[in-house]
């Protein structure tokens, strides 16, 4: 192992052998295999094809801390709840669940929705939650997944019973507070949407007062036959924070999974999203925008596993990169031999606002069936000069015309958000980020 990795590896080793082992969220049986991976201490590097564009040196050269309770202005939390004001807000502060800032789940009893803490699960609830994790095999079985599974002390088990629709959005808000040290959190969330039910879920990661943080969350989702999940993720962490997430989704026959990712913050974000179909007629729609300034690195990897016939997937991701930022899209669609009548689309469009900005895009198709409809494509470019000239000819200043075109580029994705407050919230945050772009670089 390289010396630059020693500090983080040593810290992980301390956590593995911590005397507070009883505080870990998952069962010893489930944690065992992950702990063996952590003991080996092998991190991905540039020689690993799935991680060749992701610079981990700064993460591996630092020792984070498990944060103590930090004092901050509670009013700051309200701004993050504006995305979905009427949602059930479930707030984590520096990795710990906060009863003070979270809503009550008791009002949901009649909706068929149950929400429990992973660490306190017992009996059948624990069996169901951990069964979902066990059957979620990531194609990229990276060590960060095992950091979550082996060492997590927090997380939620969210389950909706069959034949129910929850009209209230579930909002999981992870906040990092200001600290001289690098606060560490690695929650594990498990979401089960049973037969013919529907749920809307928002994950949000943000910083209070430019907090330093390393977030390593893992989310395991099971969408049963005829069920649906609308899953949103917003990243607004500070430029002193890093975020490496793993999300695994299983979609059964006629199930529908919709994902929206909006990555606007952090120094480095690596978001792994894998979707596997476990029955015929399943659907998945993935949408996302990642917007980088300064020297941000925003990195999305998707893996779509078509193993059954008559399934469809539609991916559309866009990036806007400015200054010396770097965006990465690495998407794989695998169509197995028996997955006839597959319909899979994959699109990645990228807008460079600076000559120093960079994008690496790698959409991929691997097809073993012969009766399929599959397509993929990627573009990298600057603003349309003809459109810019047209706006200027109508009396619009050049800087404002550039911002208008850039906002329009993003709006083609954000307009698909059906929740009005969330759509406005995301569009406003994108506009704020774009307004900060210096006119000469837009």
N, C-alpha and C positions, 0 to 999 in steps of 0.2 A: 504493500500500500504506500502511496506517495506520502511524504511528510506533510504536505498541505492538507491531507485528509485526517491527520492524527487527532486534532483537537475535537472535531465532531465525533469521530469514532470512539475516542476515549470517553466523551460525554455519554454517548449511547451505551457504552459498556457499563458505566456507572448506573444508568437507569435500569438496565437488564438485571443487575444484581442488587437493586435497591432493597432495603429492608422494608419498604412500604409496598411490597408486591401485592398485598391484599387490596390495594386501592385501584388496581388495574381493572378496566371495564369488562374485558372479555374473559371467558373461562380459560383455565390453565391448559385444557386440551386443545382449544383453538389457537391459543398463543404459542404453543410449543414449537410448531413448524416455523413460525415467523421468528422466534427467538434464535433458532438455529441459523437462519439466514443472517440475522443481525450479528451473531457471533462470528460468522465468516467475514463480515464487514466489507463486502465487495460492492462498490458503487459503480454505476455506469460511467463511461468516459467517451471521448470522441471516437473511439474505435467501435463503439456499439452503435449500430446503424440507427436505432430508434432514438439515440441521444446525441448524435454527432453534432447537432446545432445548438445544444443546450449547455451553457457554461456553468458548471457547478463549483468552480474553485472557491468562490467566496463563501458559499454555504458550507463547504467541507472544511474550511480553514478557521471556522469560528465555533465557539462553545456557547450554545444558547442557555437560557435559564427557564425554570418553571416559575412563572411570575407569582409574587405575593399580591395580596389585595392592594390595589392602587387607588388613590383618591383622584377623582376627576369631576368635572361639572356634569351632572346627570342630564342637564338640558341639551348637551351635545348629542345625546342618543336620539332625541326626537327628530333630528334632521334625517337620520338614516331610515326612520320608520315612515317617512313621507312617501316612500316608493309605493307602499300599499297600506294606507292609513287604517283601514278597517280589518286588517289581517290579524291572525293570532300570532303575536310577536314572541319568539322564543330566543332569548338573548344570552350569548356566551361572552364573557369578558375575560380576555387572556386565557381562553381555553376552559374556563369554569362556568357552569351554568349559573345564571343570576335569577333567582326568584324575584328579587326586587324589581327588575326591569322587564320581566316577562309577564305575559298574560296568563290567565287561568285556563287550564285545559278542561276543567269540570263542565263547562258549558257545552262541550262537544260530545258528551256522553250519548245523546240521542241521535247524533249524526252518523254513528257507526265508526267514528274515528277514535283511535286510542293512541296516546303518546306517552311513552315511558322512557326513563333514563336507562341507557344501556347497562350502566354499572349496577343497577338494582333489579334487573330482570330475574325472574324466577320461573321454574317449571316450564310449561308449554310456551310461554312468551319467549323465554331464552332459547328454547329449541328452535322455534320458528325463525327468530332473528339470526341465529348462528347458522341455521340451515341455508338461509339466503346467502350468507357470506361464503360458506363452504362450496356451494355450487357455482360461485362466480369466479371462473378461471380467467384471469387476465392473460392475453397474449404477450403483453409486456409485463412480466412478473418482476417489476423493479423493486429495489430495496425500500423505496419510500412507502410502498404499500405495506410492507412488513413493519416499518416504523410505526405506522398507524395501528395495525392489528396487534402487534406485540406489546406496545407501550402506551396505548391510549388509556386515559383515565376518565374520558367523558364522551358523550354522544347521545343520540336519541334513537328510539325504535318507534317508527311511525307506521301505523297499520290502519287501513280502512277496510271494513268488512264488505262482503259481496253485496251487490245491488244497492249501493249507496252513492250519493254524490254530495260532496262537501262544498258548499257555496262560499265558504270562508277560506281565504288563502292562508296557508301555513308559511310563516316567514321566519327562517332561521338566520339570525344576525350574529355574526362573529366579529367582535371588536378587539383591537389591540390598543393598549394604553401607552402613554408616553413613558419611556424608561431609558436609562443609560445602558442597560443590558439588552440583549436580544431575546425577547419573550418567545417562548416556544409553545405551540399547541398542535395537537394531532387528534382531533375528534373523529369518531367513527359513527356515521349515521346509517341506519338501515330503514328502507322504505318499502312497504308491501302494499300494493293496490290490488285487492282481490277481485274476483270475477264480476264483470259488468259494473264496476265502480269507477269513479273519476275524482282526481285530486289535483289541486294547483299548489306548487311548492316553489318558494323563492329562497335560495341561498345567497347571502350577502356577506362579503368580507371587507372590512373597512378599518381604518386607523383613527384614533383620537389623538389630536395634537402631534402628528408625525411620529407615532410610536414605531419603535424597531420591533420586528417580529419575523419569525419563521413559522409558517403555517403548513402543516402536512396532513390535510384532511383526506378521509376516504369515505365514499358514499356507495352503498350497495342497494340497488333498486330492483324490485321484482314487479312487473306488470302482468297480471294474470289474464286469462282468456276474456276477451271482450272488454277489458278495462282500459283506462286512459290516464296518463300523467302528463301535465304541463309543468316542465321543470325549468326554472330560470336561475341564472347565476350572474351576480354582479361583483366585480372585483374593483375595489376603491382603496386599496391599501397604500400606505405611504411609500415614497421612493427609497426608504431605508428598510423595506420589508421584502421578503421572498415568500413565494407561494408555490408549493408543488402538490398537486391533487391527483387522486385516482378515483374515477367514477366508473362503476360497472353496472350495466343495465341488461336485464333479461326481459324479453317481450314475448308473451305466449300468443296463441292463435287469435287473430282478429284484434289483438291489443294495439294501442296507439301510444307511442312515446314521442313527445315534442320537447326539444331542448333549445334554450336560448342562452348564449353566453355573451356577456359584455365585459371585456377585460380592459379597464381604463387606468388601473393603478399598479403599484409595486415596482421594485427594481427589477425583479425577475419573476415571471409567472410561467410555470409549466403545467398545463391542464391536460391530463389524459382522460379521454372519454371513450369507453368501449361499449358497444351495443351488440347483443347476440339475440337472434330470433330462435325461439324454442317451439314454434308451431307455425302452421301455414296461415297466410293472410295477414301477418303482422306488419305494422308500419312504424317508421321512425323518420322524423323530420328534425334536422339539426340546423340551427342558425347561430351566427356569431359575428361579433365585431371586436377587434382588438386595436387600440389606439395608443401609439407610443410617442413620447417626447423624450428629450435629453438622451440618456443612454439606456433607456428601458429595454428589456428583452421580454417579449410576449410570445409564447410558444404554445400552440394547440396541436395535439395529436389525437386523431380519431381512428377507431378500428370498427368496421361494420361487418359482422359475421352473418352472412346469409346461408343458413343450413337447411331451410325448408322452402317449399315452392310457394309461389304467389305472394311473396313478401316484397315490400317496397321501402326504399330509403332515399331521402332527398337531403343533401347537404349543401349549404351555401354560407360561406364565411368570407368576410371582408376585413382588410386591415388598412389603417391609415398611419403611416410612419413618418415622423419628422425628426429633425436634428440628427443625432447619431444612433437613433433607436433601431432595433432589429425585430422583425416579425417572422414567425415560422409557422407554416401549416404543413403538417405531415399526416396525410389521410390515406387509409387503406380500406378498400372494399373487397372482401373475400366472398366469392360465390362458389359454394361447394357443389359437388357433383349432382346431388339430388335437388338442388334449389332451382328447378325449372320455373319459367315465367317470372323470374326476378326482374324488378324494375329499380335500377339504382342510378342516381344522378349525384354528381359531386362537382362543386364549383368553388373556386377560390380567386377572388379579385382583390388586387392590392394597389394602393395609391401612395406614391412616394412624394412627400412635400419638401424633401431636401436631397441634395446630391450625396450627402453622407449617410442617409438612411439606407437600410438594407432589408430585403425580404428573401427568404428561402421558402419555396413552395414545392411540395412533392405529393400531388394527388396520384393515387395508384389504384389499379384494378387487377385482381387476380381471379380469373374465371375458369371454372372447371365444368360448368353446365353449358349446353349448346342452344338452349331456347331462352334467351335473356335479352333484356333491353338495358344496356349500361352505357354511361357516358361520363367523361370527366374533363375538366379544363381549368386552366389557370392563366391569369393575366397580371402583369406588373407594369405600371405606367404612371405618367404624370397627368395633371389636369388637362382636359380637352381644350386646346387653344382656340378652336372655332367657337366653342360655347363661351369661353372667356371673352373673346372678342365681341360676340353678340351681346352679352350683358353690358360690356363697357360702351357699346354703341347706343345702348338705351340709357346712358347717363349714370351708370353705377360705377363707383370707384373701383379700381382694380383690386385692392385688398378685400373689399367687401364682396366683390364678385367671386374671388377665389374661395372665400369662406362659404358663400352660398352653394357653390358647386361641391365643396367638400361635405357640407351638411347633407346635401341631396344624395351624395354617394352613400352615406351612412343610413339615410332615411329609408332606402330601399329595403333594408333589413329591419330596422326598428318599427316600421309601420305595420309589420306582421304581429306585433305584440297586441293581443286583444284586450288586455287589461289597461284601461285608459290612464289611470294614475301611474302605473308602472311605465307605460310607453312615454308619458310626459317626463317622468323622472329620468329615464335613461337618455332621452333626447336632450334634456336640459344639461345633464352631466357631460354629454358629448360636446354640446355647444360651448360649455364653460372651458373644456379642454382645448377646443379649437380656437376660442377667443384668445387663449394665451399664446397661440402660435404667432411668432413675429411675422409681420406682413411680408417682409422680404424673403421669407423662407416658405411661404404658403404656395 
